[in-house]
Amino acid sequence: MKKTKIVPVFTDERGDIADIFYKKEINHVGVINSNKNAIRGNHYHLQTTQYAFITKGSCEYWYKPLKSDASAKYEIINENELVESKPGEIHAFRMLED
């Protein structure tokens, strides 16, 4: 699990620009809206990396290696943060807000 705070790289009187992906191969982009306490994910990918960018609200991001007997860990992911789930990482989201 890798968490990144996305910050503007250019700001002027019109607003901000922030690069979310730079020099990454992207195979899929989706948009998900969730209600408070909804659980999403709770799966893993064998060969692909999944990214989630939080545009509004916050969530608990639960994760652990697929072949680990350890308990899952979690971090709070907030607005404008990006989380990266590598292949073989079980991951789930519990929404803290609508």
C-alpha positions as CSV (number, residue, x, y, z in Angstrom):
1,M,0.0,0.0,0.0
2,K,1.3,3.4,-1.0
3,K,-0.6,6.6,0.0
4,T,0.2,9.9,-1.7
5,K,-1.2,13.4,-1.0
6,I,-1.9,15.1,-4.3
7,V,-0.9,18.8,-4.2
8,P,-1.3,21.4,-6.9
9,V,1.8,21.9,-9.1
10,F,0.5,25.1,-10.7
11,T,-1.8,27.7,-9.3
12,D,-3.0,31.0,-10.7
13,E,-6.2,33.1,-10.6
14,R,-8.1,30.4,-12.5
15,G,-7.4,27.7,-9.9
16,D,-5.1,24.7,-9.5
17,I,-3.6,21.9,-11.6
18,A,-2.3,18.8,-10.0
19,D,-0.9,15.7,-11.8
20,I,-2.3,12.5,-10.4
21,F,-0.5,10.1,-12.8
22,Y,2.7,10.8,-14.6
23,K,4.5,8.2,-16.8
24,K,2.2,5.4,-15.6
25,E,0.6,2.8,-17.8
26,I,-3.1,3.0,-17.1
27,N,-5.5,0.1,-18.2
28,H,-8.7,1.2,-16.4
29,V,-10.2,4.3,-14.8
30,G,-13.5,4.1,-12.9
31,V,-15.6,6.5,-10.8
32,I,-17.4,5.2,-7.7
33,N,-19.8,7.0,-5.4
34,S,-20.5,5.4,-2.1
35,N,-22.7,5.9,0.9
36,K,-21.4,6.1,4.5
37,N,-20.4,2.8,6.0
38,A,-20.4,1.1,2.5
39,I,-17.8,-1.6,2.1
40,R,-16.0,-1.7,-1.3
41,G,-13.4,-4.1,-2.6
42,N,-12.3,-6.8,-0.3
43,H,-10.5,-8.5,-3.1
44,Y,-7.1,-8.6,-4.8
45,H,-5.6,-8.5,-8.3
46,L,-3.1,-11.1,-9.4
47,Q,-1.4,-9.0,-12.1
48,T,-2.6,-5.4,-12.0
49,T,-2.1,-2.4,-9.7
50,Q,-5.3,-0.6,-8.6
51,Y,-5.3,3.1,-7.7
52,A,-8.0,5.0,-5.8
53,F,-8.1,8.8,-5.7
54,I,-10.5,10.2,-3.1
55,T,-12.2,13.3,-4.5
56,K,-14.6,13.9,-1.6
57,G,-14.9,12.6,2.0
58,S,-12.7,9.9,3.6
59,C,-12.5,6.2,4.1
60,E,-10.7,3.4,5.9
61,Y,-8.4,1.6,3.6
62,W,-7.8,-2.0,4.8
63,Y,-4.9,-4.0,3.3
64,K,-2.6,-7.0,3.7
65,P,-0.5,-9.3,1.5
66,L,-2.4,-12.2,0.0
67,K,-0.1,-14.9,1.4
68,S,0.1,-13.4,4.9
69,D,-1.5,-14.8,8.1
70,A,-1.1,-11.4,9.7
71,S,-4.2,-9.3,10.5
72,A,-5.1,-6.6,8.0
73,K,-3.9,-3.0,8.7
74,Y,-5.8,0.1,7.8
75,E,-5.1,3.8,7.2
76,I,-7.5,6.7,6.8
77,I,-7.5,8.0,3.3
78,N,-8.7,11.6,2.9
79,E,-9.8,14.0,0.1
80,N,-7.1,14.5,-2.5
81,E,-5.1,11.4,-1.5
82,L,-4.2,8.6,-3.8
83,V,-3.8,5.0,-2.6
84,E,-2.0,2.3,-4.7
85,S,-2.7,-1.4,-4.3
86,K,0.0,-3.6,-5.8
87,P,-0.7,-7.1,-7.3
88,G,-1.3,-9.6,-4.5
89,E,-2.5,-7.2,-1.9
90,I,-6.0,-7.8,-0.5
91,H,-7.7,-4.4,-0.1
92,A,-11.0,-3.0,1.0
93,F,-12.6,0.4,1.7
94,R,-15.1,1.4,4.4
95,M,-16.6,4.8,3.6
96,L,-16.6,7.2,6.5
97,E,-18.8,9.7,4.8
98,D,-21.3,9.9,1.9
